[in-house]
Amino acid sequence: MLRGLNTFALLATSWAWATLLVVGGLSLAVSPPSGLGPWKSASVTLAGLAGVAAGFFVFEVIVADRVFPRARRPMTLSVEIIAGALMLIFTGAAVFVALSGA
């Protein structure tokens, strides 16, 4: 009973976390706020895309692996690697654009 409740609590909070990352990232990527000060619009858009990728990564690693434990591991591993790589690439690109004059 307690184990099932702990699993449900983990899944519910992880789903909410992933949803907030995706929705927040999409809102930044689609319409960056005005008056960013030193931040460039392109770096905020890239940071939003990194948030979307982070949301997919959190969902894949925490939620999907527990809901579908018998999924083929090579397939799930490749999706997790792609989501994690996109998150790192977009984060690095956002930092690069923010720090450079581009």
Disulfide bonds with the S-S distance in Angstrom:
none
